[in-house]
Amino acid sequence: MTGSVSADSSSAETSADPTPAAESDTTTSEVLATAPAATPPGSVSFASSIQPIITETCASCHTGDGPGTQHVRFDTADDVSRVAFAIAIVAETRFMPPWPASDESVPFDHDWSLTDEEIETIISWDDEGAPLDVDPNTEMIPVNGVVGLNDPDLVMEADGSYDGEFGQPDEYRCFVYDPKLTESTFVSDMEFIPQQTQVVHHAVGFVVPGSERAAVEERNGADGQGGWTCFGFSPGNGADLIFTWAPGTDPTAFPEGTGLEMEAGDFFVLQTHYHYDVEADADQSTFAVNFATGADVDPIDLVTYLAPAEIPCGEGEEAPLCDRDAARQKAIDAYGREGVLADLLIEGCGNPLDEPDGFVDGVAKSSCTWPVSNPGEIVSVFGHEHELGASFKMTLNPDTREELVLLDIPVWDFDWQLIYEPTESIIIDYGDTIRIECTWDRALRDPLLEPAYVLWADGTDDEMCFSSVVTRPV
């Protein structure tokens, strides 16, 4: 359960000794360390009811070097008991554990969400004073979830670092990560590890053929810093999109017997999006991979499915950038035409503002239906919006008897953009369609920003309706 939770709440200070602390020779900490509290009859058992919830849904983030440890640690039963009140609050509001997908989606592996019964159990345990019926020093050992690749086969640093300045506009920087392959192989797992997490907005990964190395090297480091400025969805000719990372994303792990196919000389290029709204040191993020083993490995295929993003200024907002043409030109000046896909998506999908409910009371809506172009068994699905995102939905064969909601996120959370792996086998084929739907709420826009028409572009304050579907051959 990652969150800003640090205040102590109801404590686990329960002792069989009735002597007041001031009159006793034994301190509370000594009691906690030597005598687990007995659970009163009829109360919630930590061992059988609370500990399984913590180890299955929280410990992978809040123990060891997990990302949630900067907020609160659940290393021991005593740690958990001391923040029981905060745990009850974030569980009741479903703020934690993070699981944005709704029950309308297909079932997914690694579902961290809590059942109503589990939430009520946590609340009841906190109401009772968070008693422990185990040794307070009992370790909370994760039994579920992935924090990072364990002892990866190869860890690569970016070929150079980038040092932006506070207040600098959005920068998309491409970096080379070279596995130095001498023969063809398959990559089974990938993990992007941002160094300066406060300014790394997201990352997109590509495999680039060795034949493009000379062209890439001409740009790499040409301005005195690592990498080169690159906008849009391709760092060069022949590049194949294979990876996406955003805050909250676990490592990409392909099913056993599958992998990303790479040839000798191929290398990775990761396009990293920086947003310098705070001070940060130079960034040199890393990229870790595992290689598939075995003679028979099926290649995976990743395809993106997109929809327009058109969000006019709301009622009462007036400024020069509320004019779409002016906003579009500003984005082109910043990111180049390849970083502004607004017109291209309208041409392919139609203008959502032509629909009666395309923009109502500050909320914009968009959708686009695409023919399937990567037939096979779905390995994972992923959705992406920026900070105005309100909801996201991906549907297979919409408006037919075979309609299936692949992913529904009714309340978008930029901080938790997860890769979702369906539990059951879902086969897609040529002739099937996939519809992508997004909504945005202008009320979520930073009030300090100048009013502006928001459209699909590469900036943090711009928007996207982006998704990817990974398949394996059937």
N, C-alpha and C positions, 0 to 999 in steps of 0.2 A: 504494500500500500504506500505508494510514493506520494508525499504531500507535505505541506508546511505544517507539520504537527510536532510540537516540541514541549508544550506545557504539561507538567505533571498533573494527573487527575487523581481519582480515587486510588489509594495505595494498597499494596498487598501486605501491609504491616499487620498481620494477624498472628497472635501468639496465644498459647495456652496459659501463659503466665499472667495472672490478673494483677500483678504488682505494677503500679504506675511507673512510667519510664524514669521519673525523677528519683524514685526510691529503689530502683532495681540496679544490680551490678551488671546486668546484661544489656547491651545496646540493641536497638532495633535491628541494625545491620547484622549483628551477630545472630540474632534470632532468625532473621531471614536466611542467613547462610547455613544454619544448622538444623532448623526445624520447619519443614514445609507446613503451611497452614492447612488444617483439615477443612474440607468442604462440608458446611452444615447440611443436614438432611434436607432433601428437596431442592437444593440449590444447583446452579450450573457447575458442572465439573470442568476445570481447565483442561485436565489431561485428556478426557474423552470428547469434549465439545469445542473448546477454544483452540487448543494446540493444533489439531488437524487443520483448522481454518487458516491459522497463521503460517504453518509450514507449507501448505499447498498453494496459498494465494498471495502471501505477503513476504515471506522470508527471502525469496529469491532476489527481491529488490532492497530489502531492509536489513540484510546481514552481510558480513564480509565486506567486499568492495562494491556492493550493489548501488545503483544510482539513487536509491531512496535514502541511503545512510546519511547523506548531507542534511536531511531533514529530521529523521528520527531513526533510531536503531532498535531492532527486535532480536538482538543476539541471544538474550536469555528470557526465561519466563518472567523474571522480575522486571526486565525492560518493558515487556508487553503490559504487565499489570499496572505499571506506573503511568501509562498513557491510555488506560482503558477508556476514559471519558472521551478523549479525542478520537480514538478508534471507533467508538459507538457513533459519534457524530458523522464522521466521513463515511461510515458504512450505511447509516440510515439515509443519508442524502445521496448515496451511491456515487459519491465523489471518488471513493476508493473502494476496492481496487479498480484501476482504470479499465473499462471495457465498453467503448462507445457503441459497439454494434448492438442492435435491438434483437428481440426474439423473432422479428419478422424475417431476419436473415436466415440463411441455411445454418445448421449447426457447425461450429468451428472447433478445431482442436485447441487445447491450451486456453480454454475459456476461464478467465479469472473471476468473472462476476459471481456475486453471492446470491444464494436463494433467499426468499423472504424468511424462511425458517432460520437460516444462518444469521441473518441480520437481527432477528428477534432474540436469538440466543446471545449474541454479543451485547445487545442492549440490556438484557436481563442480568447477565454476568456483571456488567458495569453497575447496574442498580444495586446489586448485592454487595458492592464494595470490591469487586474484582479479586475474589479469594483465589489462592493457589492450593492445589492438592498435589503438587510436585515440588521438588527441590527448586528454590528460586533461581539457582544457577543452571538449571536445565537448559541446554542449548536448543535454539530453534533452527533446526537443520532443514534447508529447503528440500522438498521432495518433488517439486514441479517448477516449471518455468526455466527460461534461458536468459541469463544476464549477459553473457558474452561467450565467444568461442573458447573452449577449454583447450589450452595448449595447441593453437592452430599450427598447421603445417608451414605456413609462410606469413610473415608480417612485413608489410612494405610501408616505408615512409614516403610521403610525397616527394617528388624530385624538386626540392626547393620549398621555401616558406613564403607566406604572404603577410605583410604588415600594413593593414589599413589604418586610417585615422578616424578618430571619433567624429561623428557627424557626416562621414563620407556616405554618399548615396550607395544604393545597392550595387554590389560587385559580384559578378559571376566569374569565377576563376577556374580554369581547367588545369588539372595537375596530372602528370604521368606517374603511374604506379607500374613498375616493370617486374613481372615475375621471372624474367629471363628464361623463357621456355625454350628447350632444345628439341622437344618432341611434342606431338599432339597429346592432349590430356583433357580431363573433365574436372571442373571445379564443383564441389558439392556444397560448400558453405562459404558465405561472404559476410564480412562485418566491417562497416565504416566506423571509425573511432575518432570523433572530433576532438581536437586538442583544446581549442578555445570555444567551449560550448555556448558561451554567452553571445557570440556573434555569428556562429555557424547556423544558418537558417534551415537549409536542407542540402542534400547532395544527390546527384544522379550519376550512375556509373555506365560506362560504355566499354565494349571490347573493340579495339582498333587493330586492324590487320598490320602485320609487320611491314607490308609494302608502303604504309603511310608514315613510317618512322621518320624519314628524312623531312617530310613536309611538317610534321609536328615539331621536330627539333628546331626548325627555322623560327617558330613562334615561341617555343619554350624558353622563358627567361629573357626574352628580347628587351623587356623594359626594365631590367635590373632586379626583378623579383621573380620568385619561383612561379612557374606556370605562365598562363597568358589569359587575357580577358576574353571570355566567350559567352555569348548569349544564345538563346534558342535551345533546340533539343539535339544538337549534334556538334561535336568538337572537330569534325572533319569528314572527308570522304570515306565511305566504307565502314563507319562506326555503327555498331549495333547496341541499342539501349538494352541493358541487362540487369539494372539494379536501381533501386530507389531507397533513399533514407530520409526520414524526417524525425523530429523529436518523438520519443516513445517507441520507435521502431526497433524490434529485436533483430538479431542477425538473420540473414536469409539462409534458410536451410532447405535444400531440395530433398525430396523423398529418396529413400535408399534405392539404389539402382538407376538414379538419374543424375544429371549434372549439366553444367554449362560447358559446351565444347569449345576448346581453344586449340589453335595450331601453333607450331613452333614459330617463335618471333612475335606472336600476338602480345599485346600489352593492354593494360587498363588505362582509361582516362576518366577521372572523376571530376565532374563539374560541381564545384562547391559554391553555394550562394552565401555571401556574407552580408550582414546588416549591422553596421556600426553605430548602433544607438547607445553603446556604452564603450568605455575604454577597454582595450584588450591587447595582450602581447601578440607577437607574430605567431601565426598559426601554421603548423606542419602536421596535419592530421595523418592518421595511419589507416591502412586497409589490410585486413587479415583474411586469409582463405584456407580452406581445406580442400584436398584433392580426392576425388572419388576413387575407390578401389574396386578391383574386380574387372573381368574381361568384358562383360556385357553391361554397358551403361547407355541409357536412353538420353538423348539431348533434350533439354527444355527449350521452350519458345516463349518469349515475353513480347506482348503487344500492348500498346497504349490505346485507350479509347477516351476521347475528349468531348467536351461540350462548350459552347460559348459562355462568356462571362460579360454581361452588360448591365451595369448598375448606375443609372443616372443619379444626378443630385436629387435630394428629396425636397419636399415642400418647404419653402422658406430658406433654402440654401441658394445663394447667388454668388458667383465668382467666375472669372474668365475661364477657368478650367472645367466649369460645368458644361461647356461646349465640348461635345464628343471629339470633334476634329482637333481642337486645341489639346485635349488630354492625350489623344492618340499621337499627335506630333511630338508632344513632350516625351512620351514613352519611347518613340522611335529615336529621338535625339539622344536618349539615355542608353538604350539597349540595342539600337539598330533594328532594321525591319525583321530580322530573324528572331528577335526577342519579343515581338508584338504580333501574336497570332489572331488578334481580334477579328479582323476582316476575313481572314482565311476560314475561320470557324463559322462565321455567319454565312459565308458562301456555301460551305458544305452542309450546314445544319439549319440554316434559316435564322432570322433575327428573333430572339425570344420576346422582344418588346412588341412584336406584332401580335402576340397573344394577349387576350384580355387580362390575364392575371400575371403577365410578365413582370410587372412592377407595380406593387400595391402597398401603400403605407410604408414606404422605405424598404420593403422586402422584394428582392429580385429573384426570379425563377428562370431556370434554363434546363434544356434537355437535348439530347441527340441520340439517335438510334443508328447503330452501325452493324453491318454484316460481319459475322465472325471471320477473322482472317488467320487465326491460329488454332485449327481444330485439334482436339485431343482431350485428355483428362485434365481438369483444372487442378493445379497444384496450389495456387494462392491467388487472392484478389487484394487490391490496394486502392484506396481513394485519397485524393489530395486537394485541399483548398488552402487559402491563406487565412488571414485573421478576421475577415468579414464573414467567413463561412458559417451558415446556420444549420444546414443539413446536407446529407449526401445519400444517394441511392443508386444501386446498380442492379438491373433486372435482365434476366435471360428470357428471350422470346416474349416480350411484353404484349399484352392485349391478345393472347392466345390461350388455348387450353393448357399449353405446356409452360405457362408463365411461372418463373421461379425467381424469387428475390435472392440474389447472390450476396448482397451487402446493403444493409440499411443502417444509417447513422442519423437518428432523428435530431440529436443535439451535437453539432460539430464541435470538436475540441482540438485546436491547433496543436496543443501539447501532446496529444496522444494519437498519432497517425500510425496505426498498426498494420502489419501484414497479416491477413486472415487466411487460414488454411482449412478448407472444408473437411469435415469429418467423413462424409460419405462421398462416394465416387460420383462425379458430375462430368458427363461427356458433352462436349460442344463440337459442332461440325459446320462445314460450309452449308449455308441455307438458314442457320440460326442467326438471331440478332441479339445485340446487347444494347440496352438503353442506359445512358448515364444522365442523372438528374442532380442538380445542385441548387441550393438557395443561399442567398446572402442577406445580411441585415445591416443596413447603414448605421443603425444605432450602435453597432460594435466598433465603428470607425473612431480613431483617435480624434477627440474634439479639437486638439491643437493643430491638426492638419488643415490646410486650406481646403474648402469644399471643392470637390472635383468629381467628374464623371470617372467611374472605375471600370476598367475593361481588362481583357486578358492581356497581360504583359508580365515581364519577369520580375518587377519590383515587389518588395514585401507589401507595400501599400496598394499594389495592383491585385488582381485576382486570377484564379484558375479554377477549372473544373476538370480535373485530371484523374485518370485511373489506369491501372495496369492489370492484365490477366496473364498469369503464367500457366502454361500447359505442358504436358508430356505426351509423347506419342501413345496411341492406344494399340 
